[in-house]
Every structure is written in structure tokens, then in C-alpha cells.
Amino acid sequence: MARLATASLAGTAIEFYDFFVYGTAAALVLGPLFFPTFSPLAGTLAAFGTFAVGFISRPLGSVVFGHIGDRYGRRPVLFASLLLTGIATVAVGCVPTYGSIGVAAPVLLLVLRFLQGLGLGGEWGGAVLLTAEHAPANRRGLWASFPQIGPSVGFLLANGVMLALSASLTDAQFAAWGWRVPFWAAGLLAAAGLLLRTSVPETPQFKQLAETGQRASAPLTEVVRGHWRLVLLTAGALAVGYALFYAVSTWSLSYATEHLGVSRTVMLTCIMAAVAVKGAATPFAAMLGDHYGRKPLCLAGCTAAALWMFPMVALLHTAEPLLMFLGFLGAMLAFITMFAVVAAYLPELYEPRVRCTGAAVGYNLAGVLGGALTPLVATAMAHGEGPPWGVAAYLTALALLSLACFALLPETRPVPAPVVEAAPA
């Protein structure tokens, strides 16, 4: 299990590095370079628009790779998704700017971001099922949480590289070539991830399905016909998690640097510190899910998010590093209280024959609702001199929506069989 969990964690870390490095670049530099004819606000919105395309393509990736995972095995998904995302990310770092090739530059950016999302949409389902379907029932939450640590590691890698470049280069150097370096580094990371995954075995549950001839011939059709309500509920339930993460990691970075005058270095440091704590807290929250159940943790996380959004925005608006960090930390702890357990929760909600498709589609549809829209909506709403209370209200409304959806989902934590004492002789 330790070897499998390591392979899953490494793969998700690499793929989310690819995904996150684009979000950071969109917040800091892509607007002026690829949309120079726009106003600063319109350029930022356009850059976040290309960022959102990656989320829109993720459900499609979950359909494509989910079909592969349910028909041909979880293992092939791990290789194909990582390869696709790695190639697309390196290519982003090679795209000429608007000043060199005109309108073709943002078009190429859009296409490559779409391919990034396509690969990431397949990665999560394959990586999570690799651990969840190998893990013992009483520790499934813990072992399945390791792929959920991967996004934190990927985020820290992506922003650590960006932070180092931002601190060591002038603004002109960073805009000219420095922002491209993290994208080029993705090629080396993808090669390392593919090498690590060569020894990963297929999961026992898929082997059983293959041996007994019970694999789904059309997984998406079965999911749509038999589990559509479950897909919509899981998408709505997880939407606030995506919104929290990208409000902190992407929108706040853009807002603080452009409107509050906070330096890139300070903002990246505050955000990275909060995400590092989130990553460290992931297995502990997952163990609570194994002990108390998946649903109670999710309800607690949603409630905390709903209560924390206005304080978070107020703390952000102070532009004081320690206070901003505390605001981000509260949001990240609410987030991981939910997302530490969903890697076990979602697979348990679906039968094995359509699990790769169903769990991944619900998870990635939530990304469209929460991740794709949040930076766009928040940027459009954050005007004026005072704190952007409209952003806080938007995030609170999403938290309440997710709370309602989680309330309608069943509990899935395996309950140990009762011990039957032998009758006395």
C-alpha cells in the first residue's frame, strides 16, 4: 500500500503542478502578454477565461479516461493522462506571445489549456481508484487520501518555482522568459512520474470484473441512466471545495497584487504556507473520516466554509501578511476537511463496473461549477475601495449549496461486522 500510495501521490502532484502553474501565470503575467489590447481588468478576465477552459475540458477527460478505466483497467489511465498533461504543459511554455504572432497566441494557449484539463480529468479517477480499490476497508479513507495530498505538493512545487523566479528576476526578465521556466520543467517531472508508475499493478476489483465478464460495455451510458442524480449531487457537493481553493490560490493572488499593492513574493508566500498546512492535515482528516464517517466530515467542512468567507475576505483586505495567511489557512482547513475523505467517499458511492467514470465525472463537474467560475466571478465583483463583500457572499452561497447536496448523499463508511460471541458450552 505504501508503494501504491506513493505512486498515486507522485502522479497527482505532477499533474496538478502542470495545472496550477498555469493558474499562477494567469494571475500574474498572461493577461498583458497574450491580451495586450485589453484593459488591465479585461486582460485579467481573459487570462482567467483561458484558465477556466481547463476546467471545462476536465469532465470530458473524465468521460474519455473513465471509459478506458472501466473497460480496460485503471492502470492505463495513469500513463495516458500523465503523458497528455505533461506534453501540453511543456508546449504552453513554448507559445509565442501576442506581440510575436498576434491572435494565434491566445488561440494556442486556449487549445493547450484544454488538453491540460483533458489529461487532469482522467488522472484523478485513475489515481484514487488505484489506492481505494487496493486498501483495506477500515483504512480506505487514509490510503485514498494520498492522491489528495498530491495537489498540495503540486501547488507548492509550481508556486515555489514561480516564487524563486519572481524574487530573483526583474519584472522585465520575468515577463520576457522567466514565467516559461516552470512550464518547461513539467517535462522532467512527467518523465519521472511515468517511470515511477511502470511497476504499478492493476487493482483487484477490476481484475475480478474482467475475469467474471462484468465490465461495463458503455460506462457513461450506465452512469447517465442509473446514477444521474448521484452525479449532480456530488458535483454540487464538491463545488465549494474548488471555489475555496481557487479563490485563495488564484483570485486572491491577482486581487492583492493589482488592487492592494501587495508584492508577488509576499502573496505567494502566504498562500503557499496555508496550502502546506492543508497538505499536512490531509491524512489526519482522512483518519477522522475512517472513524466517524465520510458524510459528517463533509458537512463540517461546508459549515466551516460558510462561516469563514466574510472573515477571510476581511483579513485579505488588510494586506497584512500574517492576517492574510490566517484567512487563507481557515479556508484551506475547511476545504481539506471535505476533500480528504472524498477520495474514498466518491468511489464508495458507485458500483465497481462504472466507478472510474461516475466518480470522476462528478468530481470534475464540480470543478466547472466551483473552480472555473470563481476567479472570473470574483474578479468581476471585486471593485471599489472597500473589501469585496460580494465575493464573500458568492462563496458563502456556494458553501450552503454544497451543504445541502452533502445532506442528501448517503453515508458509505464500511461498518465492521458485529462480533458474535460463542454460546457457553
VEXLUMGU-978161 format. One record per residue (C-alpha): residue number from 1; residue in three letters; chain; x, y, z. Coordinates in Angstrom, 3 decimals. Example, Ala and Ser with C-alpha at 12.3 -4.5 7.8 and 13.67 -1.06 7.14 Angstrom:
<recs>
{1 ALA A {12.300 -4.500 7.800}} {2 SER A {13.670 -1.060 7.140}} 
</recs>
This chain:
<recs>
{1 MET A {0.000 0.000 0.000}} {2 ALA A {2.856 2.421 0.739}} {3 ARG A {4.322 1.899 -2.749}} {4 LEU A {0.928 2.293 -4.421}} {5 ALA A {0.121 5.396 -2.382}} {6 THR A {3.486 6.925 -3.293}} {7 ALA A {2.908 6.307 -6.998}} {8 SER A {-0.564 7.861 -6.787}} {9 LEU A {0.639 10.856 -4.812}} {10 ALA A {3.554 11.484 -7.194}} {11 GLY A {1.336 11.332 -10.261}} {12 THR A {-1.315 13.687 -8.929}} {13 ALA A {1.400 16.048 -7.659}} {14 ILE A {2.940 16.248 -11.129}} {15 GLU A {-0.345 16.683 -12.953}} {16 PHE A {-1.589 19.316 -10.533}} {17 TYR A {1.773 21.074 -10.776}} {18 ASP A {1.067 21.379 -14.501}} {19 PHE A {-2.446 22.653 -13.840}} {20 PHE A {-1.562 25.083 -11.042}} {21 VAL A {1.430 26.657 -12.718}} {22 TYR A {-0.941 27.892 -15.410}} {23 GLY A {-3.274 29.425 -12.810}} {24 THR A {-0.407 31.315 -11.175}} {25 ALA A {0.850 32.538 -14.541}} {26 ALA A {-2.703 33.634 -15.462}} {27 ALA A {-2.924 35.692 -12.277}} {28 LEU A {0.490 37.318 -12.703}} {29 VAL A {1.526 37.673 -16.324}} {30 LEU A {-0.592 36.079 -19.074}} {31 GLY A {-3.054 38.975 -19.416}} {32 PRO A {-0.521 41.623 -20.577}} {33 LEU A {1.432 39.137 -22.721}} {34 PHE A {-1.437 37.454 -24.559}} {35 PHE A {-4.204 40.085 -24.357}} {36 PRO A {-2.280 43.387 -24.580}} {37 THR A {-5.060 45.237 -26.400}} {38 PHE A {-7.415 44.754 -23.440}} {39 SER A {-7.682 46.975 -20.397}} {40 PRO A {-5.931 45.581 -17.275}} {41 LEU A {-9.248 44.262 -15.881}} {42 ALA A {-10.347 42.803 -19.224}} {43 GLY A {-6.910 41.261 -19.736}} {44 THR A {-7.084 39.545 -16.346}} {45 LEU A {-10.600 38.290 -17.098}} {46 ALA A {-9.425 36.976 -20.491}} {47 ALA A {-6.460 35.196 -18.879}} {48 PHE A {-8.795 33.644 -16.294}} {49 GLY A {-11.077 32.679 -19.187}} {50 THR A {-8.313 30.532 -20.700}} {51 PHE A {-7.733 29.209 -17.157}} {52 ALA A {-11.415 28.206 -16.968}} {53 VAL A {-11.193 26.221 -20.218}} {54 GLY A {-9.067 23.647 -18.397}} {55 PHE A {-11.929 23.013 -16.002}} {56 ILE A {-14.471 22.777 -18.791}} {57 SER A {-12.426 20.057 -20.502}} {58 ARG A {-11.919 18.082 -17.283}} {59 PRO A {-15.382 16.429 -17.349}} {60 LEU A {-14.714 15.406 -20.956}} {61 GLY A {-11.402 13.934 -19.834}} {62 SER A {-13.171 12.031 -17.078}} {63 VAL A {-15.567 10.572 -19.685}} {64 VAL A {-12.774 9.550 -22.065}} {65 PHE A {-10.389 8.179 -19.460}} {66 GLY A {-13.230 6.867 -17.309}} {67 HIS A {-14.301 4.706 -20.240}} {68 ILE A {-10.747 3.395 -20.521}} {69 GLY A {-10.583 2.789 -16.772}} {70 ASP A {-13.881 0.901 -16.606}} {71 ARG A {-13.313 -1.071 -19.812}} {72 TYR A {-9.560 -1.712 -19.909}} {73 GLY A {-8.269 -1.078 -16.403}} {74 ARG A {-7.265 1.657 -14.011}} {75 ARG A {-3.559 1.255 -14.838}} {76 PRO A {-3.621 2.504 -18.485}} {77 VAL A {-5.347 5.698 -17.322}} {78 LEU A {-2.400 6.546 -15.080}} {79 PHE A {0.038 6.570 -18.009}} {80 ALA A {-2.078 8.196 -20.720}} {81 SER A {-3.364 11.071 -18.586}} {82 LEU A {0.079 11.964 -17.219}} {83 LEU A {1.664 11.885 -20.680}} {84 LEU A {-1.018 14.131 -22.211}} {85 THR A {-0.886 16.727 -19.432}} {86 GLY A {2.914 16.821 -19.437}} {87 ILE A {3.182 17.401 -23.183}} {88 ALA A {0.528 20.135 -23.152}} {89 THR A {2.199 21.942 -20.248}} {90 VAL A {5.651 21.999 -21.850}} {91 ALA A {4.029 23.317 -25.018}} {92 VAL A {2.424 26.220 -23.105}} {93 GLY A {5.915 27.357 -22.181}} {94 CYS A {6.834 27.482 -25.866}} {95 VAL A {3.878 29.518 -27.180}} {96 PRO A {4.967 32.908 -28.606}} {97 THR A {3.215 35.962 -27.183}} {98 TYR A {0.665 38.186 -28.897}} {99 GLY A {3.418 40.576 -29.905}} {100 SER A {5.081 37.826 -31.986}} {101 ILE A {2.220 36.000 -33.700}} {102 GLY A {-0.874 38.050 -32.936}} {103 VAL A {-4.231 36.432 -32.252}} {104 ALA A {-2.793 32.945 -32.849}} {105 ALA A {-1.051 33.213 -29.455}} {106 PRO A {-4.169 33.222 -27.238}} {107 VAL A {-5.781 30.616 -29.512}} {108 LEU A {-2.826 28.240 -28.997}} {109 LEU A {-2.957 28.961 -25.280}} {110 LEU A {-6.636 28.032 -25.251}} {111 VAL A {-6.061 24.738 -27.087}} {112 LEU A {-3.198 23.666 -24.819}} {113 ARG A {-5.140 24.567 -21.691}} {114 PHE A {-7.998 22.427 -22.990}} {115 LEU A {-5.600 19.477 -23.387}} {116 GLN A {-4.217 20.051 -19.888}} {117 GLY A {-7.702 19.780 -18.451}} {118 LEU A {-8.455 16.727 -20.555}} {119 GLY A {-5.493 14.867 -19.043}} {120 LEU A {-6.191 16.005 -15.494}} {121 GLY A {-9.815 14.930 -15.818}} {122 GLY A {-8.605 11.365 -16.248}} {123 GLU A {-5.813 11.452 -13.665}} {124 TRP A {-7.897 11.854 -10.538}} {125 GLY A {-10.130 8.828 -11.140}} {126 GLY A {-7.251 6.508 -12.003}} {127 ALA A {-5.044 7.605 -9.096}} {128 VAL A {-7.802 7.480 -6.496}} {129 LEU A {-9.078 4.051 -7.565}} {130 LEU A {-5.521 2.694 -7.553}} {131 THR A {-5.368 3.242 -3.795}} {132 ALA A {-9.052 2.940 -2.864}} {133 GLU A {-9.509 -0.454 -4.548}} {134 HIS A {-6.335 -1.890 -3.020}} {135 ALA A {-6.881 -0.532 0.507}} {136 PRO A {-8.412 -2.469 3.413}} {137 ALA A {-11.952 -1.271 4.132}} {138 ASN A {-11.193 0.074 7.617}} {139 ARG A {-8.302 2.227 6.309}} {140 ARG A {-9.658 3.128 2.870}} {141 GLY A {-10.095 6.784 3.763}} {142 LEU A {-6.475 7.099 4.898}} {143 TRP A {-4.879 5.359 1.914}} {144 ALA A {-7.172 7.006 -0.625}} {145 SER A {-6.245 10.416 0.806}} {146 PHE A {-2.685 10.172 -0.519}} {147 PRO A {-3.666 11.254 -4.048}} {148 GLN A {-5.402 14.196 -2.344}} {149 ILE A {-2.039 15.283 -0.895}} {150 GLY A {-0.722 15.450 -4.466}} {151 PRO A {-2.485 18.734 -5.325}} {152 SER A {-0.837 20.421 -2.319}} {153 VAL A {2.587 19.142 -3.349}} {154 GLY A {1.978 20.173 -6.958}} {155 PHE A {0.838 23.614 -5.873}} {156 LEU A {3.885 24.112 -3.665}} {157 LEU A {6.208 22.996 -6.452}} {158 ALA A {4.557 25.257 -9.024}} {159 ASN A {4.429 28.299 -6.809}} {160 GLY A {7.835 27.619 -5.272}} {161 VAL A {9.386 27.824 -8.720}} {162 MET A {7.338 30.929 -9.512}} {163 LEU A {8.328 32.493 -6.178}} {164 ALA A {12.033 31.828 -6.755}} {165 LEU A {11.876 33.294 -10.250}} {166 SER A {9.800 36.261 -9.128}} {167 ALA A {12.258 37.055 -6.332}} {168 SER A {15.417 36.630 -8.412}} {169 LEU A {14.401 38.243 -11.722}} {170 THR A {13.388 41.745 -12.637}} {171 ASP A {9.815 42.326 -13.798}} {172 ALA A {11.076 42.626 -17.375}} {173 GLN A {13.024 39.357 -17.198}} {174 PHE A {10.099 37.548 -15.583}} {175 ALA A {7.719 38.749 -18.315}} {176 ALA A {10.203 38.016 -21.107}} {177 TRP A {11.156 34.443 -20.263}} {178 GLY A {11.050 33.693 -16.518}} {179 TRP A {7.377 32.665 -16.460}} {180 ARG A {8.118 29.971 -19.071}} {181 VAL A {10.635 28.031 -16.941}} {182 PRO A {8.053 26.262 -14.702}} {183 PHE A {6.231 25.013 -17.822}} {184 TRP A {9.429 23.594 -19.315}} {185 ALA A {10.233 21.878 -16.005}} {186 ALA A {6.993 19.914 -16.362}} {187 GLY A {8.644 17.693 -18.963}} {188 LEU A {11.204 16.367 -16.479}} {189 LEU A {8.547 15.842 -13.824}} {190 ALA A {6.287 13.941 -16.229}} {191 ALA A {9.154 11.640 -17.260}} {192 ALA A {9.894 10.891 -13.590}} {193 GLY A {6.213 10.178 -12.903}} {194 LEU A {5.879 7.794 -15.836}} {195 LEU A {8.963 5.904 -14.658}} {196 LEU A {7.560 5.613 -11.132}} {197 ARG A {4.264 4.201 -12.406}} {198 THR A {5.749 1.399 -14.532}} {199 SER A {5.562 -1.110 -11.654}} {200 VAL A {2.022 -0.264 -10.537}} {201 PRO A {-0.276 -3.348 -10.565}} {202 GLU A {-3.900 -3.404 -11.679}} {203 THR A {-6.488 -3.206 -8.897}} {204 PRO A {-8.041 -6.448 -7.593}} {205 GLN A {-11.606 -5.215 -8.122}} {206 PHE A {-11.028 -4.529 -11.816}} {207 LYS A {-9.298 -7.892 -12.242}} {208 GLN A {-12.372 -9.556 -10.760}} {209 LEU A {-14.668 -7.638 -13.118}} {210 ALA A {-12.542 -8.679 -16.110}} {211 GLU A {-12.362 -12.319 -15.056}} {212 THR A {-16.112 -12.602 -14.492}} {213 GLY A {-17.093 -10.666 -17.626}} {214 GLN A {-18.890 -7.941 -15.665}} {215 ARG A {-17.147 -4.899 -17.175}} {216 ALA A {-19.492 -2.191 -18.423}} {217 SER A {-19.666 -2.001 -22.210}} {218 ALA A {-20.795 1.655 -22.154}} {219 PRO A {-19.909 3.108 -18.728}} {220 LEU A {-21.106 6.644 -19.436}} {221 THR A {-24.494 5.399 -20.625}} {222 GLU A {-24.928 3.374 -17.429}} {223 VAL A {-23.921 6.345 -15.296}} {224 VAL A {-26.323 8.716 -17.062}} {225 ARG A {-29.235 6.272 -16.913}} {226 GLY A {-28.738 4.855 -13.449}} {227 HIS A {-26.738 7.408 -11.476}} {228 TRP A {-27.502 10.854 -12.924}} {229 ARG A {-28.923 12.147 -9.644}} {230 LEU A {-25.825 10.971 -7.784}} {231 VAL A {-23.543 12.697 -10.307}} {232 LEU A {-25.388 16.005 -9.928}} {233 LEU A {-25.405 15.789 -6.129}} {234 THR A {-21.684 15.050 -5.926}} {235 ALA A {-20.915 17.867 -8.371}} {236 GLY A {-22.922 20.318 -6.283}} {237 ALA A {-21.471 18.988 -3.040}} {238 LEU A {-17.848 19.413 -4.109}} {239 ALA A {-18.277 22.786 -5.854}} {240 VAL A {-17.448 24.828 -2.755}} {241 GLY A {-14.162 22.979 -2.290}} {242 TYR A {-12.970 24.034 -5.723}} {243 ALA A {-14.241 27.569 -5.135}} {244 LEU A {-12.343 27.839 -1.854}} {245 PHE A {-9.105 26.601 -3.306}} {246 TYR A {-9.097 28.792 -6.379}} {247 ALA A {-10.393 31.853 -4.537}} {248 VAL A {-7.301 31.572 -2.343}} {249 SER A {-4.720 30.352 -4.838}} {250 THR A {-5.692 32.276 -7.975}} {251 TRP A {-8.186 35.116 -7.445}} {252 SER A {-6.666 36.471 -4.213}} {253 LEU A {-3.214 36.476 -5.824}} {254 SER A {-4.471 38.628 -8.675}} {255 TYR A {-6.622 40.841 -6.436}} {256 ALA A {-3.938 41.576 -3.839}} {257 THR A {-1.164 42.300 -6.337}} {258 GLU A {-3.308 44.508 -8.592}} {259 HIS A {-5.673 46.259 -6.134}} {260 LEU A {-3.911 46.211 -2.764}} {261 GLY A {-0.328 46.689 -3.930}} {262 VAL A {0.986 43.541 -2.213}} {263 SER A {4.095 42.098 -3.830}} {264 ARG A {4.004 38.798 -5.713}} {265 THR A {6.568 37.344 -3.314}} {266 VAL A {4.526 38.134 -0.200}} {267 MET A {1.305 36.780 -1.682}} {268 LEU A {2.858 33.569 -2.959}} {269 THR A {4.489 33.002 0.437}} {270 CYS A {1.199 33.478 2.332}} {271 ILE A {-0.732 31.200 0.008}} {272 MET A {1.951 28.520 -0.057}} {273 ALA A {2.153 28.441 3.742}} {274 ALA A {-1.611 27.860 4.006}} {275 VAL A {-1.530 25.140 1.330}} {276 ALA A {1.421 23.430 3.073}} {277 VAL A {-0.614 23.159 6.295}} {278 LYS A {-3.545 21.830 4.264}} {279 GLY A {-1.373 19.110 2.751}} {280 ALA A {-0.007 18.090 6.150}} {281 ALA A {-3.522 17.938 7.617}} {282 THR A {-4.912 15.721 4.833}} {283 PRO A {-4.158 12.243 6.287}} {284 PHE A {-5.384 13.286 9.742}} {285 ALA A {-8.727 14.449 8.341}} {286 ALA A {-8.940 11.206 6.351}} {287 MET A {-8.404 9.145 9.504}} {288 LEU A {-11.252 11.028 11.147}} {289 GLY A {-13.352 10.028 8.131}} {290 ASP A {-12.448 6.379 8.693}} {291 HIS A {-13.508 6.674 12.339}} {292 TYR A {-16.566 8.935 12.212}} {293 GLY A {-17.742 8.568 8.609}} {294 ARG A {-17.347 10.453 5.326}} {295 LYS A {-20.542 12.487 5.470}} {296 PRO A {-20.030 14.117 8.915}} {297 LEU A {-16.610 15.433 7.839}} {298 CYS A {-18.050 16.841 4.622}} {299 LEU A {-20.909 18.561 6.443}} {300 ALA A {-18.471 20.028 8.966}} {301 GLY A {-16.213 21.363 6.202}} {302 CYS A {-19.118 23.023 4.371}} {303 THR A {-20.379 24.613 7.570}} {304 ALA A {-16.923 25.968 8.390}} {305 ALA A {-16.617 27.372 4.861}} {306 ALA A {-19.967 29.152 5.084}} {307 LEU A {-18.970 30.764 8.393}} {308 TRP A {-15.445 31.758 7.316}} {309 MET A {-15.883 33.506 3.952}} {310 PHE A {-16.623 37.016 5.278}} {311 PRO A {-13.762 36.886 7.819}} {312 MET A {-11.419 35.598 5.091}} {313 VAL A {-12.221 38.491 2.743}} {314 ALA A {-11.844 40.995 5.597}} {315 LEU A {-8.434 39.570 6.504}} {316 LEU A {-7.343 39.605 2.857}} {317 HIS A {-8.285 43.258 2.520}} {318 THR A {-5.948 44.256 5.377}} {319 ALA A {-2.967 43.441 3.089}} {320 GLU A {-1.097 42.370 6.244}} {321 PRO A {0.827 39.123 5.533}} {322 LEU A {0.064 37.377 8.847}} {323 LEU A {-3.630 38.253 8.734}} {324 MET A {-3.935 37.207 5.087}} {325 PHE A {-2.258 33.910 5.939}} {326 LEU A {-4.733 33.293 8.761}} {327 GLY A {-7.627 33.998 6.406}} {328 PHE A {-6.256 31.587 3.820}} {329 LEU A {-5.484 28.957 6.467}} {330 GLY A {-9.067 28.890 7.737}} {331 ALA A {-10.335 28.409 4.179}} {332 MET A {-7.833 25.635 3.443}} {333 LEU A {-8.679 23.734 6.635}} {334 ALA A {-12.399 23.913 5.794}} {335 PHE A {-11.546 22.697 2.299}} {336 ILE A {-9.469 19.702 3.356}} {337 THR A {-11.998 18.620 5.978}} {338 MET A {-14.202 17.784 2.982}} {339 PHE A {-11.690 16.803 0.318}} {340 ALA A {-9.543 14.491 2.445}} {341 VAL A {-12.417 11.996 2.566}} {342 VAL A {-13.933 12.381 -0.913}} {343 ALA A {-11.265 10.135 -2.465}} {344 ALA A {-12.828 7.261 -0.517}} {345 TYR A {-16.361 8.671 -0.488}} {346 LEU A {-16.958 9.046 -4.220}} {347 PRO A {-15.735 5.564 -5.262}} {348 GLU A {-17.836 4.023 -2.496}} {349 LEU A {-20.948 5.730 -3.895}} {350 TYR A {-20.648 3.925 -7.272}} {351 GLU A {-20.637 0.239 -8.152}} {352 PRO A {-17.231 -1.040 -9.363}} {353 ARG A {-18.234 -1.535 -13.029}} {354 VAL A {-18.846 2.229 -13.570}} {355 ARG A {-16.803 3.615 -10.698}} {356 CYS A {-13.996 5.181 -12.723}} {357 THR A {-16.445 7.101 -14.905}} {358 GLY A {-19.061 8.025 -12.288}} {359 ALA A {-16.701 9.231 -9.555}} {360 ALA A {-14.507 11.187 -11.975}} {361 VAL A {-17.391 12.863 -13.823}} {362 GLY A {-18.992 14.067 -10.571}} {363 TYR A {-15.647 15.274 -9.240}} {364 ASN A {-14.737 17.192 -12.400}} {365 LEU A {-18.178 18.696 -12.965}} {366 ALA A {-17.722 20.262 -9.550}} {367 GLY A {-14.557 21.829 -10.932}} {368 VAL A {-16.595 23.618 -13.599}} {369 LEU A {-19.064 24.940 -11.015}} {370 GLY A {-16.505 25.966 -8.408}} {371 GLY A {-13.064 26.199 -9.990}} {372 ALA A {-13.715 27.582 -13.463}} {373 LEU A {-16.215 30.247 -12.480}} {374 THR A {-14.817 31.502 -9.183}} {375 PRO A {-11.801 33.519 -10.447}} {376 LEU A {-13.964 35.029 -13.206}} {377 VAL A {-16.915 35.897 -10.954}} {378 ALA A {-14.718 37.124 -8.107}} {379 THR A {-12.607 39.332 -10.410}} {380 ALA A {-15.730 40.861 -11.944}} {381 MET A {-17.251 41.524 -8.491}} {382 ALA A {-14.146 42.911 -6.754}} {383 HIS A {-14.393 46.645 -7.429}} {384 GLY A {-14.290 49.740 -5.266}} {385 GLU A {-12.193 50.763 -2.296}} {386 GLY A {-13.729 48.609 0.411}} {387 PRO A {-13.487 44.854 0.981}} {388 PRO A {-15.093 42.799 -1.811}} {389 TRP A {-18.066 41.594 0.215}} {390 GLY A {-19.785 40.388 -2.948}} {391 VAL A {-17.068 37.746 -3.324}} {392 ALA A {-17.643 36.634 0.269}} {393 ALA A {-21.396 36.406 -0.339}} {394 TYR A {-20.839 34.376 -3.515}} {395 LEU A {-18.552 31.887 -1.728}} {396 THR A {-20.952 31.618 1.221}} {397 ALA A {-23.843 30.844 -1.133}} {398 LEU A {-21.779 28.099 -2.770}} {399 ALA A {-20.962 26.639 0.649}} {400 LEU A {-24.667 26.484 1.529}} {401 LEU A {-25.443 24.818 -1.816}} {402 SER A {-22.775 22.197 -1.184}} {403 LEU A {-24.013 21.680 2.367}} {404 ALA A {-27.497 20.906 1.035}} {405 CYS A {-26.118 18.442 -1.530}} {406 PHE A {-23.987 16.614 1.028}} {407 ALA A {-27.037 16.357 3.305}} {408 LEU A {-28.834 14.415 0.563}} {409 LEU A {-25.994 11.931 -0.006}} {410 PRO A {-25.823 8.648 1.951}} {411 GLU A {-23.055 7.595 4.322}} {412 THR A {-20.724 4.951 2.830}} {413 ARG A {-18.149 4.173 5.526}} {414 PRO A {-17.863 0.386 5.854}} {415 VAL A {-19.293 -0.757 9.162}} {416 PRO A {-17.402 -3.623 10.845}} {417 ALA A {-19.390 -6.810 11.176}} {418 PRO A {-20.658 -7.366 14.731}} {419 VAL A {-18.669 -9.845 16.797}} {420 VAL A {-20.801 -12.850 17.649}} {421 GLU A {-19.771 -14.496 20.897}} {422 ALA A {-19.898 -18.235 21.057}} {423 ALA A {-22.504 -19.734 23.356}} {424 PRO A {-21.050 -21.245 26.550}} {425 ALA A {-20.508 -24.980 26.433}} 
</recs>
